[in-house]
Amino acid sequence: MIEINKTSISLTRGDSAYINFTLTGDDGQPVVLNQNDKVRCQVRDKTVSGKLIFEGSITVSGSQIVWHIRPEDTMNAEIGTYYWDAQVEYANGDVFTFVEVSRFTLLPEITLLNNG
């Protein structure tokens, strides 16, 4: 189960998630990323110098970004509240955070895969 409230995310530990973003410029038009631009979404245990919990994988197609969180990304993490943000690093070295630091809550699960 995933629930997104503005930029706060709650996800059942061990579940898959596909979170979609569209980047737009100040003029409201889509920002098209090229193959040398990098997008990162990270979940950490603290907001300042926190331990990396997971990143997942990012797929970019033009202005469309998909953050894929796989079961293995969260299945060994502790249930609780973490923090995340998202940024794009352009090939020219510019870096822009497009999702500010927000809460990421891992919820407990009952049904476990491959666990008899």
N, C-alpha and C positions, 0 to 999 in steps of 0.2 A: 504494500500500500504506500502510495506517495501522496502527500498533501503539500501544496505550495500556496503560501499566503504572502503576497507581494514578493519579497525575496527570501523569506524564511521557508525552509524545507523540513518536512518530517518524512522519514522513510523507514519502513520496516527493515531491520537488519537482515541481510542476505537476499533482499529483493533486487530485481533489475529495475532500472529507471532510465528513461530517455527524456532529457530536459532540453527544450528547444529555445534558442535565442535568435533574434534578428537584430543586427546592429544597424542603427540609423544615425545619420549625421545631424548637426544642429539645424539643418534645413528640412529634416524629416525624411530625407531620401535614404534608401538603403546604402550602407557602406559595404563595398565589395572587397573582400580580402583576397590576397593572392597566395600562391603556394609557399612563399617565403615568410608570410606572416604566421605568428604562433598564438594560439589561444590556450589559456590555462585556467582551470577551475580546481582549486585545492580546498581540502577540508583539513583543519588543524584543531588541536585540542585547546589552544589559547590564541588570542588575537595578536599578541606580540611574541615573536620568536617561538611559536608553538610547534609541537611535534607534528609532522605530516601524518595524517591518518590515511588518506588516499587521494588520488587525483581522478581516477577513471580515465576514459579516453574521449578525445574530441574529434569530431568530424566537421569539416568546414566545406561548404559549397556556396560560393559567392558570398552573400550576406547572411546565409543560414548557418547556424552553429548548432550542433547536437552534442550534448554531454551525455555520454553513455556510462552509467554506473552499473557494474557487473556484480553478481552475488559475491564473488570472491573479494571484491573491494571492501566490503563491510562485514563479512561473516565472522571475522575474528576480532572486530572492534568491540569495545565495551558499549553497552547501552548508555545513552546519555546525550548531553548537548555539546556540540562542537561549533566551529565557526568556519565560514567559507566566503570566498569572493571569486571574481572572475576578471581576467584582464587579457588584453590583446597586446602583443609585442610585434610592432610592424618591422619589416625588413630594414627600414632606415634607422632603427634603434628607438623610436618613440614607443612609450608604453602608456596605455590607458586602461584604468580599471573601469569596467562597464557594469559590474555588480558590486556594490559596496559590501563591506563586512556584514554578514548576516548569520543568523542562527541556522544550524543544521542539526536536527535531532534524529538520533537513531532510536527507533522504537523496538520493543521486544517482539520476538516471534515465538510461536508455538510449534509449527510444523517445520522440521529441519530436513533438508535434502541429504540423502546418503547417510542417514543416521538412524537406521532401523527403527 
